[in-house]
Amino acid sequence: MLSALASEFEAESLRIVHYCAPLQAFGDSVLAWTPAFLEGVYQTWLSTLGAQGLSVAQTNTFGGDSALEFRLGRHPA
């Protein structure tokens, strides 16, 4: 199964949902680091595209729907 991506502009952020991440296929231990890896990848890509001054933050935990949600916006430090 391939991963899918959905994005949606909201009032003060860009919502990014990474669906169908096959993380559990690699065991529960990968859930400790792969969300942070994806957060960093999205941060790098979006900064390269001009989103300086904004940050990507994970906003959910990996659950039964196999989706990870991130938001690009201004987040408190």
SVG drawing of the C-alpha trace seen along z (x, -y; Angstrom):
<svg xmlns="http://www.w3.org/2000/svg" viewBox="-10 -34 25 40">
<polyline fill="none" stroke="black" stroke-width="0.4" points="0.0,0.0 1.3,-3.4 1.1,-6.5 -1.2,-9.3 -1.2,-13.0 -4.0,-15.5 -3.6,-19.2 -6.0,-21.9 -5.6,-25.6 -7.2,-26.6 -7.5,-30.1 -4.0,-30.2 -2.3,-27.0 -1.9,-24.4 -3.2,-21.0 -1.1,-18.1 -2.4,-14.6 -0.1,-11.7 -2.4,-8.7 -1.6,-5.0 1.9,-5.2 2.9,-1.5 4.7,-2.1 3.3,0.8 4.7,3.2 8.1,2.4 7.1,3.0 6.0,0.8 9.6,-0.5 9.5,-2.6 6.5,-4.6 8.9,-6.2 10.9,-8.0 9.1,-8.0 6.6,-10.7 9.5,-13.0 11.2,-12.0 8.2,-13.0 7.8,-16.2 11.4,-17.1 10.9,-16.1 7.8,-18.3 9.6,-21.2 12.6,-21.0 10.4,-20.8 8.1,-23.6 11.0,-25.8 12.7,-25.3 9.5,-26.4 9.5,-29.6 7.8,-28.9 10.6,-30.5 9.4,-31.6 6.7,-28.9 7.1,-25.5 5.6,-22.1 4.2,-20.4 2.6,-17.0 -0.9,-17.3 -2.0,-13.7 -0.7,-10.3 -0.6,-7.3 -3.8,-5.5 -6.0,-2.9 -6.6,-5.0 -2.9,-4.9 -2.8,-8.7 -0.4,-11.3 -1.5,-14.9 0.8,-17.9 0.2,-21.7 2.3,-24.3 1.9,-27.6 3.2,-29.8 3.6,-27.7 4.7,-28.9 8.3,-28.0"/>
</svg>
